[in-house]
Amino acid sequence: MLALALLALLVPVSLAAQEPRTLRGEVVHEGTGQPIEGAYVGVVGLPLQTLTNEAGQFLLFGVPDQEVTLTVTRIGYREHTVRVSPGSTTIRIELVMAAIALDEVIVTGTAGATQRRAIGNSVTRVDAVGAMELSASGNVSGLMNGRTPGVIITSGTGRVGAGPSINIRGRSTISLSQEPLIYIDGVRVNNDIATGPSTAYIHAVSRLNDINPEDIESLEIIKGPAAATLYGTEAANGVIQIITKRGIADAGPRFTGVVRHGTSWFQDAERRLATNYALHPVTGELLSFNAVRYERERGRELWDTGRLQGYSLGVQGGAGMVRYYISTAYDREDGVEPGNGLRRFTGNTTLSIIATDDLDIEASANIVKARTDLGGGSQSSLLFSAHLGNPLFEALDFPTGPYLSHTPEVYRNVFEAWQDLARFTGSVQVNHRPTSWLQHRLIFGLDQTTEDNQYLRKHAPEHLQKEFASEAAARGGLTQQLRNIAYATVDYNVSVTQAVNEGLMSTTSAGFQYYRRRTDSNSITADEFPAPGLRTAAAAARVTGSQDYVTNSTLGMFVQQQFDWNNRIFLTGAIRVDNNSAFGEDIDFVTYPKFSATWVVSEEAFWNTDVMDQLRLRLAYGASGQQPIAFAALRTFAPATGRGDLPIVIPQSLGNPDLKPERGEELEVGFDAGFWGRVGLEFTYYNKRVRDAILQRSIAPSSGFSGSQFVNIGEISNRGLEVQLNVQAISRPTVGWDVSFSYATAKDEIRDLGGIPFIPLLLPMQRHVEGHAIGGFWTREIVSARLDDTGQAVDILCNDGNGGATDCATAPPIYHGTPTPTYNGGISTTVTLWNRLRLHGMVDFKGGHRLFNSNTFLRCTVLKICELNVKPEMADPIVLAATQISGDFSAVSPFLEKGNYAKLREVSASYTLPGDWARRFGAQRATLTVAGRNLHTWTGYTGLDPEGRADLSNAIISNDQAVLPVLPQFITTLRFTF
C-alpha cells in the first residue's frame, strides 16, 4: 500500500482542463432495455474512457464540443460505435448480444490486447461480474465450473477451505503436475493445490481460492500448447488469466457493497452414511450401527449446520490522470465437521496513472490474511470413524463405543489442524506507445505466500488406555510445517504495427520473460506434552526438525509475426526459446514453434445469408513444455553417519544430464458460427501429443546408485472436441431468455513407455500401461461364482483376458477404465422478467470414468461389516466372491464404480429493487439474490459423492475414502451501489 502511495506522489495529479461539455448516457440491452453494467465507453482517438454503473449510466468529462465517435464494448455483446454531434450531452446506446463475439479483446501474452477474430485457437472467456451475481460462488473455481468446455474441476471434498483440482483437456503427463498456470494481470502466481498439514492427511487448501472473486472482471482460459506457446515451458497444461477490476476515468467515487449470508448442511446424512452390521459372537443377534441415527438417539446431531457470511466493499473512480480501484473483504465460514472453518481478510488496491497520452503506469497490491481450521483429518476423521464403525465394538464394551477409531467427543476436543496464511501479490506495469506503430510493455511482479501448517493432538489423560493405542500417544504431539513461496515475474514485450500495402497489415512482436519460484520449508515434529494445556513444540518432551529450500527459474524469449488482410484473414507465426534451471546440464535451450490462421468468412463480399450471419474458420498448431521436477536431473548424495559418528555422504540419486522438459505439441481446428443473430456455436477439435514424457527407469546397481533415474522415454496422446452453444431464445422488453450448453470430450492414451512393461501407482489397482489411459484401473475380474450351503462363494472364476474364464489365482489383471472423465459439460438458463427479476439455473455433468469406492471396499472386504457379510444369501455371488479374495486388492472390480454424475450446481433468483426503495437506505441501486448450490446429484455411484477424492495432491489417484461430500448451500446476497 505504501508503494502505491509513493507512486501517486511521484506523478503530478492535475485535473484536465475543462472542455465545453460533459457527455452523459446510458447503455442498455437491445430489445429488453435492461441496463448493462460494466460496459466500457471510450472516445476514439482520445484517452477518455469510463465504465457504466449498475444502472447502465456513464459520464464522460472533457469531451470536445465537436463530432466525436464513441466505442462501447462489453463481454457477451457486439462492439458498438456511435457518432455524437456537436452540442449533444445525452445519449442512449443499445448493445446487441453477440452470438459470436469476434471483436472481444483477449490477452495473448504480447504487448497490447488482441481481438478474438485474430486468434487461431479457442479461448474461453468468463464474465466474472455477471457470473458472480447469478452463481453466488464464494471462490474462483465456482465461476469456471460448467461454463468452460474442456475444463474439468474436481471439488474433492466439501470441507470448508478446501479447493479443487483443475484439469484442462484431460491428462497428458505421467510424472508431473497436471495443473494449469495461473496469471493475475500478467503476473504468474502460486497455483498450489492440496496444501495444509500433510501429516494429518488433510492437505486440501488451494491457493486459487485465496483470490476474492469480487475483485475479478473476467477470466480467460487458454487450453493447450497450440494457444500457450508464448507462455513457454510449464504451459503445456494450459493457462488461466485472471483480469481484475480497474478504476474509471473522470468519475467520482463509486462504492459497491456486498453482504452474503448462508448455510450449508450434510444432505440426507442418515441414508448416505453406511449402516453397518455384525453378528453377536455369543447370542447370534444381528447388530446394526448407523452413526447419524445413533447420535440422534443420544439427543444430538453428528454433523453441525454450516454457516457462511461475507462482507465486501469496493470503490472505483478517477480524476484527471489518476484512476483507482480499492476493495476490502471479510469472509467467515463454519463447516459441518468439528473444528472446520475459515476466516479470511483480503485487501486490494489498483492505481492507474495516465502520465501522458502515450504513457500509463499501473500498480497493484493485494493482501490476504486467513486462517483455515481443518478439523481432525481425512484418514482419521470423524467421517472415517463413523462410516466404518462396527456395532460389535459397543456390544463388547470397546472404549470407542461403536466407532472405529475415536468418538465424536475426541474429534471435537482433542484434535486440531489448521493453516495460517499471509499472502502478498503486487505488480507494476508500464505501457508506452511512443508512436502510432510502436507499443511496448514492462511488468514487474511478486507473489509472496507464507503458510503455517500445524496439526495438534492435545494431551488427553482422560483417554489413556481408552481410545489411544498407548500412553505416549495420549500425551499428544504437534507437527508444524512452515512454507514460504515467492514467485517473481519480469515480462517485457514490444509490438510494431505497419501497413505493408492497402489492406495488408503487419504486426511484429518480441519479448522476454523471467520467472523464479523459491520455496523455503521448515518442519518440526514434537511428541508427548507433560501436562494438559500445552500446545507448543518447546513444551514437548521430544522434538525433531528439518529445513530445506528449492529454487526454479525460467528464462524465455519469443518472436511473433502476424499478417492481417482487411481485418478478415490473419496468419500468425511465432517461435519461443526457453531455458529452465531443472533441465539437465547438457540441455541449454528448447524451442517451441507456433502457427495459426483464421478467416472471418462471413465478412467477405460473396457471403450473403441471413441464416448464418457470422462464420469464422480457425486453425492453430503450437508447442509448449513442462520442466522436470527440481533436482531430477542432478546427481545427489544423502547425509549419513559413518564410523566414529562422523558425518559422511552416500549415493542418493544418479541424475541425468540429458534430462529435458516434456514437450507437448497440439493441432487445433474449429469454427465459430452465428445464426439469426441469436445463436452462437463454437466447435473445436484438438489432437495433442506429448513427447519426451518423463518416466523413472530402474538403474543397474553397478552404477553405485540404487533406485531409478528420470529419463525422457515416454509418449502420450490426447484428443477430443469441445462445443459451446449460446442461444438468445427470447429478447423482449418484458421477457428475456438465454440458454447456454457446453460439451467436451477428452481421451488420453499412453503411446510409449520406453520398454517398461507397466508403472504401478499408489493404489495397487491403478497403473500406467501402453495403449491405455493414464493411471488406468487394472484388476482381476470375477465373471462367475455360486453360493454353497454355508453362504460362501465357491467355484470362483475370473476373466482370462481372451474372452474365457480361468482360476482367479492365475488370471491376469483386466483393464477397467480411466480415472479421468472422458466427457464433461454443463447447461444453464437465465430468464429475465420486467428488467428486474432474473431466474437462473445450471446443471454440470461429467462421466466416462471410474472411481474406486474405498469406503465400501473397506466395509465389505477388510472389516466385514456390510449387510452381505451377515446375510450372504441376499448377495450377488460375484460381489461376495470379491469380498472373500480381494484383501490384497487383486480382484476389486465390483468396487470400481462408474463416476458419472450430473449436479444441480446453481439455482438463483435475483431481484433489482426499484430505485426509490434503494434510495431509502442511501443506495443508487440494490439487488437481492437468493441462491442454492449443489442441491441435487443424479448418479449411479453408490458412495457418498462421485466428486469425492481422498487426496488431490496426487490427482491421478481416483479414490473415495472418508471424504466429506460437496455440501449443498443456500445463500442470500445483497449487492448495492452508492
Sequence and secondary structure as in RCSB ss.txt:
>XXXX:A:sequence
MLALALLALLVPVSLAAQEPRTLRGEVVHEGTGQPIEGAYVGVVGLPLQTLTNEAGQFLLFGVPDQEVTLTVTRI
GYREHTVRVSPGSTTIRIELVMAAIALDEVIVTGTAGATQRRAIGNSVTRVDAVGAMELSASGNVSGLMNGRTPG
VIITSGTGRVGAGPSINIRGRSTISLSQEPLIYIDGVRVNNDIATGPSTAYIHAVSRLNDINPEDIESLEIIKGP
AAATLYGTEAANGVIQIITKRGIADAGPRFTGVVRHGTSWFQDAERRLATNYALHPVTGELLSFNAVRYERERGR
ELWDTGRLQGYSLGVQGGAGMVRYYISTAYDREDGVEPGNGLRRFTGNTTLSIIATDDLDIEASANIVKARTDLG
GGSQSSLLFSAHLGNPLFEALDFPTGPYLSHTPEVYRNVFEAWQDLARFTGSVQVNHRPTSWLQHRLIFGLDQTT
EDNQYLRKHAPEHLQKEFASEAAARGGLTQQLRNIAYATVDYNVSVTQAVNEGLMSTTSAGFQYYRRRTDSNSIT
ADEFPAPGLRTAAAAARVTGSQDYVTNSTLGMFVQQQFDWNNRIFLTGAIRVDNNSAFGEDIDFVTYPKFSATWV
VSEEAFWNTDVMDQLRLRLAYGASGQQPIAFAALRTFAPATGRGDLPIVIPQSLGNPDLKPERGEELEVGFDAGF
WGRVGLEFTYYNKRVRDAILQRSIAPSSGFSGSQFVNIGEISNRGLEVQLNVQAISRPTVGWDVSFSYATAKDEI
RDLGGIPFIPLLLPMQRHVEGHAIGGFWTREIVSARLDDTGQAVDILCNDGNGGATDCATAPPIYHGTPTPTYNG
GISTTVTLWNRLRLHGMVDFKGGHRLFNSNTFLRCTVLKICELNVKPEMADPIVLAATQISGDFSAVSPFLEKGN
YAKLREVSASYTLPGDWARRFGAQRATLTVAGRNLHTWTGYTGLDPEGRADLSNAIISNDQAVLPVLPQFITTLR
FTF
>XXXX:A:secstr
 HHHHHHHHHS        SEEEEEEEEETTT  B TT EEEETTSS EEE  TTSEEEEEEE SS EEEEEE T
TB  EEEEE TT  EEEEEE B SS TT EE  SSSS EEGGG  S EEEEEHHHHHHHH  SSHHHHHTTTSTT
EEEE B   TTB  EEEESS   SSS    EEEETTEE     SBS GGGT   B GGGGS GGGEEEEEEE SH
HHHGGG BT TT EEEEEE    TTEEEEEEEEEEEEEE  TTHHHHS  EEEE TTT  EEEE HHHHHHHTTS
 SS  EEEEEEEEEEEEEETTEEEEEEEEEEEEE SSTTEEEEEEEEEEEEEEEEETTEEEEEEEEEEEEEEEET
T STTSHHHHHHT  HHHHHTT TTTT SS  HHHHHHTEEEEEEEEEEEEEEEEEEEEETTEEEEEEEEEEEEE
EEEEEEE   GGGTTTTSSSHHHHT EEEEEEEEEEEEEEEEEEEEEEEEETTEEEEEEEEEEEEEEEEEEEEEE
EE  SSTT  SGGGSSEEEEEEEEEEEEEEEEEEEEEEEETTTEEEEEEEEEEEETTS TT   EEEEEEEEEEE
GGGSTT   SSEEEEEEEEEEEEEEE   TTTTS EEEEEE GGG EEEEEEE   TT   EEEEEEEEEEEEEE
TTTEEEEEEEEEEEEEEEEEEEE  GGGS  SEEEEEEEEEEEEEEEEEEEEEEEE SSEEEEEEEEEEE EEEE
EE TT S EE SSTTEEE TTS TTEEEE  EEEEEE TTS EEEEEEE SSSSEEEGGG   EEEE SS SEEE
EEEEEEEETTTEEEEEEEEEEES EEEEHHHHIIIIIS  SHHHH GGGS HHHHHHHHH TTSSS GGGEEE  
EEEEEEEEEEEE  HHHHHTTT SEEEEEEEEEEEEEEE   SS TTB S TTSTT  EESS      EEEEEEE
EE 
